[in-house]
C-alpha cells in the first residue's frame, strides 16, 4: 500500500467513528438552515464501478459536503436499481438465482464507493428488487389501474429476438434495433399492460416551461418526444364507398396546416389502416404491395423516406370544396399508423414529402394547386412553398387574402359548423408499454379469473412475491408462466380457480419514483409519508447522464405528477414536478490506439512506449490516437479502483474534476494526475513548514489595520478565492476551476511562507481556510495537514471536516504604496509607506525617511535643498 492509500486507510476508520459509520464527521453537526436534497441517479449493480460512476458520484459528493459545511440539512441518499435483464441473463449463464448475483454485486460496489470516499446516507438506501420496495411499486400500479391509467390490450409490440422480451418504443433506436442487445426488433401481437402517459402529455409538455434549472437540450429532447402539435381533425367523405368491415364512409386526418386544405391533391393511408386491411382481402396487387413493405413476420414497416404508393380506387371529397375534383386515396408506407388516425392529407404544393410522392407518380406532368404565397407578390415562389407565413391566393376561394393564421381559424370554424372538423392537439408520445416477459422484475399485481375477469391483488396480499428459484434455465416467453406454484391461485373476489399475471414491470417503473421513497424508506404502512415527502421534495439537484433525458426523466415526471394529483404528495403551490435542478455530466472517454491500416483497436500489450512516443510493437509504426467512449471492444477502459490504489482517493477525485467542466466530455488521461499529486504534496509541506514556525514564533494575531502590503495582498487573495470557490460550489458548479483556485491559493501561501514580513498568524489563518475549502474535494489531505498543524502546536486533534464553511471577509483597501526614492536624480532605494504621504508636509516625509536605515545611509545629515513627493516617487535634492 502506497503512502496515499495509507492515508486513506488511516482516516476512513476515524471518520466512521465520528460519523456513526459514515465518511463525513460533519454529519454529526446539527444543521442550522433549510433542507437540500442532492441526488445522483442510482446505479444498476453490475458489480464493478466504472469511471463514469466515479465522475458523477464525486460531483455529487463534493457538492453535498459543501452544502453540509454551509449548515444546510442535506439528504444525500443512494440505492440500487437492481431489477433488470442483465442480472437475469447473468443468472441464466451461472445457473443461479438473480438475487444471489445481485446481492453479491451490491456488496462489491458499496465497498468501491467507500474507496473514493463517496459519503451517502446509507440509512435511506433502497433496493428495487427488495420486496419492501417493490411492494409499493405494485401499489402504485394498482393506483394507476384504479384511476384508469393502467390497462391491458392486444397490441403490436416491439420484440427483441435475442433477449426474448418486449421493448417500449423508447427502447428502439432510429435503426430499429434494441437499445440493449442491438438486435433488429420484430413486431408481434400480444396482450400487454400499458400506462396512460398520453393523458399527461399536455401537462408534461406545458410544465417544461417551469423547469428553469434544467438544461435546454434535455427539455428540447422531451418536447420532441412528447411531440405536441396544434392543428385540427378534418373529415373527408368517401365517394361511393362500398366498404364492408369498416363502419365509416369518412377518412379523418390530423393536420397542422388547415390553411392548405384547398391544396389537398391526395390522401395517404398507413399500411396497417383498417381500410387497407379490408381491401387487401380482395385486391391481390394491394396485398403484394403491403407484403413488399413488411418484414419477415408479415408486420408492416414504416418507411419515412419512401415515395412508393398504391392507388386504392377510392376517392374523397374536399370538405371546403365538395364540388371540386375528387381526391384519390393511396396506400403509402411513409404514413405512421399510430400517429393521428393513420391518414394524412397530401399537399404537394406545401409539403416536401408530399411533393416528392406526387412527382414520383406523375413526373413532369404533375399539376399543383398552391394556396399560400408570400405577402410580397414580387417574390418568386418555388414549390413546395413550406413557410407558415403568407396569405392565401385565389385558389383558396372565399378565404383568399387572409393570412395563414386567419385562414386556419376561419376554415376550422366553418368546418366545425358542418360537423366536419375541430381544433385539437396531437401528440407523438404513445402510452407506456410496461409488460416484460422476464423473471427478474416486479410482478404485475393482477389476477385473471374466468368469472370476474381482471382482478387487482388486494392491498393485504401485497407484495406479490417473486417465487424462489435455484437457477433460470433459459430465455424466452415468460419465466413466471412456467412456474405453476406461482401462476395458479384463487380469485380474491369469488374464490374460484384463477391465474396470476405472469409479466413483470419495465424496470423504468422501479426508478420512476425511488426519489420519493428516499424521503421515507422504512415506511411499511404506506408508499411514503405525505408529510415527509412534502418537507423534503422536490429534489434540489439531480445529477446523472444525459442518456436518461427521455426515458427515465419523462417517466419520473409522469409518475410524480400522478401521485401529486391523487394527493400522495405536494401542496397546492406545486405542479408535481419532482426535480428542481437537473445536472447532466459528460461522458468519460478513454485514450484509444488504432492500427492505421486496418482500423483495428489495439490492446496495451501490443504497444511500446519510447519517451513521449508510442509505437506498435515490432513495427515501429505509430498508432492513431483518439479519445472515444470507453468499451471493452476498444480496449480503452480504466479501472477506478486501480487508479485509487496507485494515487489515493484525493488525487483521483481532484483529477477527475480538474480535467473538464462537468457537462463536457472528459478525456481521461491518467498521466496528468502527477500535477495534482504535486499540489497535494505541497499542501502537506506547507503544514509542516508553518507548523515548524509556530513552534519557534509566538502566534500573536496581528490587527488587520497593521498589515503591510504583502500581508494585505495575501489576505485579499484568500478572500477572493473563498468567494470564487463558494460561487463554484453553490451556483455555477464550475468544479474544474475549484481545483485551479485551490492550486493558486496554495502557491500564494507558499510564496509567502518563509517571508519574515508576513506574520505567522496570517499564514496559519490562510492555510486553515485553504484546508477548510479543500475539504469537500480532498478530505484526506485536509485532515492530514490539519492534524500536522495541531500536533506541532500540541493541540488535541479535532476533525477539520466538522468546520463551518468560511465566510468571505471584506477585502482590505491597500493603504500602502511603494515609493521609488530618488537622490539627486538617481533611484537609490524603495520605501513602502502609506499612500497619504503624498499629501503630507514634505518636511514630515523627510523625517519619516530619515527614520529608516536607507534614509540615514543616503541622506543622513546632508542639506536637503528640495523635496518632491508624488505617487510612487519621492525626490530629494541634496546640497554638495
N, C-alpha and C positions, 0 to 999 in steps of 0.2 A: 504494500500500500504506500503510495507516494505521499509527500508532505501535505498536499492539498486535501487528499482524501482522508488523511489522518485528522486534519482539522474538522472535516465534515463529521467524521466518526466521533470526535471529541464533543462537538456542540449539540448534535442531534439528541443524545440522551439527556443532556442537561436541560434543553428546551422542553423535552417531553415531560420532565419533572415539574417544570414551571407552568406548562400549558395543559396539564391534565391529559397527556397523550398526544397533543398537537405539536406543531413545529414552530409556533409563534407565541412567545410569552405575552405579547400584547393582548391576546385574547382574554387574559386574566384581569385586565384593567377595565373597570366599568366604563361603558360608553357615556358620552355627555351630549350627543347630538342625535339627529333623526336616523331612520334606517336607510341603509344602502344595500340593495340586493344585486350582487355581482354573480354572474353565472356563465360558465362555459359549457358548450354542448357536450353532453356526456358521451363517452366512447362505447363502441362495441368491444367487448372483452375478447380480443383476438389472442391475447397472451403476450403481446410484445408492443410496447410503445415505439412510435417512430418519431422522427424529428418534427413532423407536423404537430404531433401531440405536444412535444416539448415546447414548441414555439407558442401554441395557443394557451397552454397551461401556465407557462411563465408569464405571459402578458396578464392573464387573469390574476395570478398570484401577486405580482408586484403592485398592481393597481389596488388589490384588496388590502395588502399590507399598508399601503399609503393611506387608504381610507380609514383603517383602524387607528393609525397614528394620529389622524386628524380628529379622532374622537367619535366617529360615526358608529352606529350599531349595525355592523356588517353581517350579512349572511352570505356564505360562500360555499354552497353545497356541492357534492359530487355524487355520482351514481353510475349505474351500468345499464346500457341499452342492450340487454342480454339475450332477448329472443332473436330469431332470425335464421336464415338459410345457411350461412357459413357454419354455424355451430351444428346444424342438422347434418350437413354434408360431412363435416369432420367426424361426427359421431357415427355416421354410416361407415366411413373409412376405418375407424378404430373399433367399431362394434361395441360402443359404449353408450350410455345414456348421455344426451347433450348436457344435462345438468351437471354431470361429473366433470366434463371437459370445461364447461363454463365456469364452475366454481374454482377450479384449479387456475384458470386464466385470470380470474379476478384477483386472486391472491398474489399472483406474479406481478400484475400491473399496478396494484396498490403499492407494492414494495418498490417498483420502479419510480412511481411518483414521489415517494419519500426520498429517493436518491437525489432528485433535483429540487428538493425542498419545497415542493408544492404543498401548501397548507390549506386543506379543505375542511369543512365542517362535516366530518365523517359521521357525526351523530345524526345528521339529516340524510344519510345515504339511502337511496332507493335502488332496487334491482328489479328490472321489469319482469324477470322470469320468476320472481318470488310470489307465491300465492297471496301474500299480504298486500302485494301491489296489484297483480292482475285481477284480483277480486274487484277492485274499483275500476279497472279498465272495462271489465264486464258490466259493471253497474252503469258506467257512462254509456255503453252501447244500449243497455236496456232503457235508459232515459231518452236516448235518441229515438229508439223504437217507439216508446210511449208517445213521443211528440211528432211522430210521423216522419222522422228523418232517417230511420234505418228501415230498409225494405229489401225484399228479395224478388228477383225477376230473372227470367231466362234472357240471357244477353250474349251477344258476341263478345268474346273476351280475347285478350292477348295471352297466348300460351307460349311459355318458354320450353322448347322441346329438350333442352339439356337439363335444366333444373326441375322440369316437370311441374311447373306451377303457374298460377295466374299472375299477370303483371298489370298494374294500373297504367293508364295512358301515359302518365308522367314518367313511368319507368321504362318506356320505349324511346330510343333515341331517334334522331332525324333520319337515320338509315334503316329504321325498322328493326333494330337489334335490342336485345335485353341489356339493361343498364349494368347488370352484374355478370352474366355469363357470356355476353357478346353474341349469343345465338340469334339467327333470324327468327323473328317472332311469327307464330302461326295464329290463325283465327279459329275459335271454337265457340259453339253454343253450349252454355252451362247455366244452371241455376246459381245465381250469385247474390251476395249481400252487397248493397250499396248504401252509402251515406249521402244525404241530400245537401251537399255543399252548394249546389246551384241556387238553393233558396237563400243562401247568404252571399251570393255573388255580388249583388248591388252594394251591400254593406262592406264587404271585403274590399271592393274597388274604391268606394267613396272614402272610407276611413284611412286609406293610404295617405290621404292629404293631411291627416293629423299626425303622421309619423315623421315629425320634423328631424329626428335624430337617427333616421335610417339612411343608408347610402342610396343615392338617387338611382344607381344601377339596379339595386335589388328591387326597389319599388317599380321600376320600369319593367323588370322581368315578371313581377307579379301582375302588373296591369296587362301585359301582353298575354300572360297565361289565362287570366280571367277573361280578357278579350271582350270588353263591353263595347257594343256598337249601338248607336242611336239610329233608328230607322223606322220602317213600317212593314207590317204584314199586308200583302196585297193579293187579292184573289183574282185568278184568271179563269174564266168559264171555258170548259172544253166544248168544242163544237161537234155535235153529232156523236158523242162518245157512246160506245156500247160495251163499256167495261162491266164485268160480271162480279168479280170478287171485291173490287174496290168500290166501296159505297160512297162515291162522291163524283160529281162532274165538275169539280173545281180543283185547280192547282194553286196552292198558296206559296208565295215566295216572300222571303225576307230580303229587304234591300235597304241600304243606307242612302240610296240615291233615287227617291221617288220623283225628283225633278227630271229624271231622264226617261220617264215612263213612255213618252211618245217615241223614244228611240229604240224601244224593245223590238228586236227582229227575230228572236227565237227564245224558247225556254229550254233549259237543260235539266235532266233528272239524274240523280245519283243511281249507280247500277244496282243498289240494293233497295231502291224505291219500290213500294208495293205495286205500282203500275208496271214497272219493268218486270217484276216477278210474274205478274199475271200474263203479260203479253209474251213472255218467254215460253209459256206452255204451248202457244200456237204458232209462234214465229221462230223457225229453226235458225234463221240467219241472226236474229237477235240473240238467241241462246248461244250461238257460236261467238258472237261479239262479246257477250258477258264473260264467257269462258276464256276468251283471249285475254281479258283483263282481270283474271282471277288467279289465285295461287294454286299450288298443287292440291290443296284441300278443298278446292272449289269455293273459297272465300274471296269475294270481290276485293280489289285493291283500289285505293285512291291514288291517282297519278296527277299531281298538281300541274305538271307541265305538259300533259298530253293534249293534243289537238284533235284526237280521234273523236268521232261521234257517229251515232246511228239514228237516222230519221225514223220515228216510230209510226208515222202515218196519222198521228194525232195533231189537231190544231186547236188553238185557243184564241179567244177574242181579247183585245186590249181593253181593260176596264175604263180607260179615259177616251177610247176611240173605238167603240164596239162595231161601228160600220166600216172601219178601216180594214187593211189587209189582215187576213188570218195569220196567226203566229204559229210556225211549225214547232213541234216538240221533239227534242233529241234525247237519246241516252248518251251520257258523257262521263268518262272516268275521272275527269278533273273535279266533279262535284262531290262534296263531302256529305255523306248521308246523314251524319249525326249533327250537322250544323243547320239550324233552322228546320225546314221541313224536307230537306234534300232536294229542293228545286230552286234554281236560280234563273233570273231573267237576264237574257243576253243582250247587251247594248254595245255592239261593235264600235260605235262612234265614240264611246266614252269609257271603255274598259280595255286594257291592253290584252288580257287573256281572251276576252270575248272577241276582240279584233282578230287575234291570231286564229282562233277557232273558225271564224266566219270566212276569213281569207283562205284558209285551208280547204274550205268546202267549195268556194266559188271562184277563187283566184282573181284574175283581173276583171272578171265580170261582176264581182261583188258590189252590191249597192249599199249605201249608208244613209242613215237618217239622223244627222246631228241636230240636237235641240238646244244645247248650251254653247254659247260663244262668248268671247271676251267682250267686255263693255266697250273697249276701244275697237270699233269696227274696222279700223285701218290695219289691224294686226292680221297677219296671215295665220289661218288655223290649220294645223296639221293633225290628222286623225291618227290614233284616238286622242280626243281632247279630254284630258283627265282632271284638270283643276276644278275645284268645287266653287270657284269664284266665276262670276259672269252673269249673263242674262239669257233668257230663253228667246229663241228666234221664232220665225213664222211657223215652223214645223210643230210647235207646241200649242197651236190653236189658240184658245182664249187665254192661255197663260203666257203668251208671247209678251215680252217686255218686262216680265217680273225678274227679280234677282233670284239666284238659286235658293236662298233661304225662304224668300217669299213664295216661290213656286212650290217648294216642298210642303209648306204649311197649307197652302191653298188646295193642292192636289189631294193630300191626305184628308183634309176636311171634307172635300166633295165626295171622295170615295167612302168616307165614314157615313155620310148621309145616305148612300146607296147600299150600305152594308157590305162593301167590297174592300175595306181596308181600315187600318187604325195604326196610330203611332205605338211603338214598342221599343224595348231594348232587347238585344240578343247578346248572348254570352258564349264565348268559345269554350269555357270550362265545362266539364262534364261531372256528373256525380261520381263520388269517390268509391271505387270498387275495392272492398276490403277483404273479400274472401280469399283465403290461401289454402291450397291443398298440402298442408305441412303438419308435422307433429309439433315442432318447436315454436309455438306461438300461443297466444291466449285463446282458449276455446271460445267459440261463439256461443253465448248462453241461451240457446234456443232448443226447444224440444218439438219434434214433429209427430203429431198424433193423427191417426186416420179419422178420428171423430171430431177432434177440436181444432185441427189444423196447426198453425204455427203458434206455439205456446211459449212465452218468456219464462225462463227459470225464475222461481220466486227468490226474493232477496235472502231469505233464510237459508237457501241452498247454495248461495254463492260462497266461495268461488266454485265454478265448475273446474275441478282439478284435472290436470293432465295425468293420465294413468302412468304408473311407473313401468318403465321398460328397461331391460338389461342392455339392449342394443337395437339399433334400427338396421334392418337388413337391406334396404334399398330405397330408391326414389320412385316417384310415380304415384298418381292418384292421391288419395288422402290416407296417410298412415293411420289416422284415428279410425277411419272407416273399416280397417282391418282388425280392430280390437273389439270383439263382441262385448266384453265386460264394460267397455266404455259406451258403446253405441246403444245397447239395449237398456231401457229404463221404463219407469211408469210415468204416465201423463199426470202432471200436478193438478190438472183440472178434473179429469174424470177417473183417474186411477188405472186406466187400461194400458195395455202394452203400447210403448211408443219408442221412438228413436231420437237420440241426440243429433244435433247438427255436427257434422264431422269436419267442418272447416275451422281454421284458426284465423285470427285477425292479422291484417297487414301490420308489420311492426311499426309503421309510422303512427298507428293508433296509440301504441305504448308511449311514444315520445311526444305525442300531441298535447300532453297535459302534465308531464312529470314535474315541471317547474311549479305547478300549483300544489302538487303533493309534497314537495320540499318544504312548504310552509307548515306542514303538519304531518310529518312522515310516519308517526307511530299510531295515528288515529285508527282504531279498529271498529268505530261506530259509524263513521261516515267518510265520504271521499276525502274531505278535509274540512276543518272548521272555517266557516264563513268569516268569523271574527279575525282569525289569524291570517287568512288569505287577504282580507280587506286591509289588514295592517301592513302586510309585507309586499303585496303585489302593487304595481307591476314590477317586473324585472327591470332594474335600472340600467344595467349594462349586460348585454348578451353577446358573447364572443364565440365565433365559430367560422367555418369555411363558407365561402360564397356558393359552393356547390349545393348548399341546402336552401338556396334563396326561394325556390318554388315549393318543393315537396314538403319538407318538414315545417318551414315557417308558415306556409299557407294553411296547412292542416292545423297547426297550432293556433293560428288566429281564428280559424273556424270553430274548433272545439272550445276555445276560451270564450268566444262570443256566445256560443250556445249555452255554456254553463253560466255565463253572466245573465243571459236572457231568462233563464229559469231561476234566477236569484241565488245561485250557488255561491257567487262571489261578486264583489263590485258594488259600489254605491251608485247614487243617481247621477253623479257627475262623470262617470266613466262610460266608455263605449265597448268595454270588453277586450280592449287591446292589451295583450299580455306583456309586451316588450317596449320599453321606452326608448332605449338607445341600442342600436344594433352595430356591432363592430365586426367586420369581416376581414380576417387576416389573410395575407397572401400565402400561396403555397411555398414549400421549400423544394428547391431544385438542387440536384447534385451534379458535381463535375463528371462529365461523361466523355469517354475516349472512344473514338470511332476509327476503324480501319478505312483509310481514304478510298481505296479502290472498290471494296466490296460493300462498305457501309455497315459492316458488322460491328456490334458493340463489344468492346474489349474488356476483359477482366484484369484485375490488378496484377495478377501473376504473369500476365503477358506483357507487362510494361517494365522498363528500366529507367531510372532517374539519374541524370548526369548533370549536377549543378542545378540550374534552373530549367533545363531541357528534359523532355520526356520522349522516349523512343519506344518503338515496338521491338521487343527482344529479337535479336538475331537478324534484324533487317536494317537497322539504322534509320528507319523511316519514322518521321514524326506523325503521331496520330492527329486527327481533327479533335479539337477540344471544344465542347459546348456545355452549357448547363441546361439540364432537362429534368422533367418531373421524375422523382425517384421511383425506381421499379426494379424488381429482380432481374427482368429481362435485359435491362440496360446496365446492370452491374454498377450502379451509381448510388446505392444506398449508403447510409451511415447509421451506426447504432448509437443512440444517445447514451446508453449505459457505458459503452467503451470510451466515449468522449469524457464522461464524468469521471470514470476511473482514472483517466490519464491526466485531466486538467483540474478536476474538482468541480463541484456544483456551481460555485460563484462565477468562475471563469466561463463556464458553459452558458449559464444564464445571461451574463452580461454580453457575451459574444453574439448570442442569437438575437438579442435586442439591438445590438450595435450595428449589425450588418445591413439592415434595411428598415425603412419605415414599415410599420406593422401591416399596412394594407398592400404593400408591394410584394412581388415575388422575392424570396430570399435565396440567393445563390450561395449555397453552403460551401465555405472554404475553410477547412479546419486549420490550414496553415497560418491563417491570420489571427488565430486565437492567442499567439505569443504576445501580441501587443497588449491584449487585455491582461495577460499574466504579469507582464512587466509593470503595468499600472497597479495591480493589486499588491505586488511586492513592494512598490514604492509607498503605498499606504501603510503597510506594516512597518516599513523602515522609518516613516515619519513618526509613528507612535513610539518606536524605540528611541529616536533622537530627541523628541520633545519630552518623553518620559525621563531620559537621562538629564536633560537640562533642568527638569523640575526637581531633581534630587540635589542640584547644585545651586539653583537660584530660587529666591523666595517668590512665590506666585502672588504678587501684590497686584490686585486689579487696578489697572490704570484708567483714570477717568477719560471718557471719550473726548472731552474738551482739550485734553492734554496730548492727544495723538499727534505724532509728527506726520509728515507727508506719506511715508511708506506705510505707516500703520493705518492711516486713513484709507489709502488705496486698498490694502488688504481687507480691511473691514468692509468697504464698499463692494469689493469683489465678492465676498462671502454673501452679502445681502442680495446682490444681483443673481448669483447662481441659485440661491434658495428660491428666489422669485421665479426664475426660469424653470427649475425642476418642478416646483409646485404647480405651475401652469401646465407643464407637460403631463404630469400625472393626473391632474384634476380636470383638464379640459381638452387639450389637443391630442393627448396620447401620443405625442411625438417622442417615443421611448428611445429611439436611436440618439436623439440629441441629449437625452438624460445622461447616457453613458459619456457622451462627449463633454457635457458640463462637469460631470464627476472628474474626468481626467484633467480638464483645465484648472479646476479649483485645486486639485491635488498638486499640480505643477506650481500654482501660485503660492501655496503654502510652502512647498519645497524650496522655492526661490528665496524665501524669507527665513527659513528655519534656523540658519546659522548667522543671521544678521543681528548684531548687538543693538541696532536701532529699533528693532521690533520686539516688543515686550513678550515675555514668555506667557503671560496671562492671555494675550491676544492670540498667540499661536495655538495654545491649548484650546481656547474657545473656538477658534476656527476649525481645528481638527475635530473637536467634539461635534460640531454642526455638520461637517463633512461626513463623519461616520454615521450620524443620525439619518441624513438624507440618502445615504448609500444603503441603509438597512433593508429597504424593500427589495432591492436587486441582489445585493451581495451580503446577506446576513452573517455568513461565517466570517468574512473578513472584518466586517464592522464589529462583531462580537470579540474577535481575537485582538484587534487593535485596541478596543476599549478596555479589555482585561489587562493588556500590557500597560496602558496608561494608569489604570487604577493600582496595579501591583507596584509600579515604580513609586507611587505616592503612598503605599501601604494602606490603601483604602479597600475595604471588602468589596468583592465583585457584586455588581448588580447589572442585570441584562440591559444593554442599550436598546434592545428590541422593545422594551417596555416604554421607551421615551415617547413624549409628545412630539409631533412634527413641529420644527422650529418656525416661528413667525418671521416674516421679513421685516427687519427693523428699518427705520428711515435712514437713507443714505446721509453721510456727513458731508456737508459742504466743505470742500477743501480750502481752508483759510491760508494755507502755506503756499509759498512761491519760491522758486529757485531764482536767485539774482546772480547774474554774472558781474563780479566786482572788477572794475577797470581802474588801474592806477596809471595815471599819465598816458591814457590811450591804449593800454595793453591789459587783457584779461589775466588777472593773477590768481583768482580763486572763485569758487561758487559758494554763495551764502544762502541757506534756507531760512526764510523768515516769513513773518506774517504779511499778507497782501496789503495790509493797512499802512505799511512802511512808506508807500509811495505818497501818502497824504500827510506824513509826519514832518515836523520841522527838521531840516537837513542836519542841524547840529545834534538833534536827538538820535538820528540814524547813525551819525558818526560815533556817538558814544556807544551804541549797541555794537557796531562793527569793531571798535577798539576793545570791546569786551571779549573778543574771540582771539584764538591763537593766531589765525591768519591775519587778523586786523593788526595785532601787535607786530607781526613779522614784516608786513608790507607797508604799514603807515607809522606805527609807533608814536614817537614824539615829534615827527616831522610836521612842518607847517602845511595846513590844508588851505589852499587858496580858493578852491571852487568845488562845490558838490552838486551833482545832478542825479536825481532819483526818478527813475521811470520803471514801469512794469518790466520785471525780469532783468533790469540793468541798473547798476549803481556806478557812477564815475566820480573818482576823486583826483583832482589836480593838485599835486604837491609842489611846494617850493623847493629850490635847489639847496 
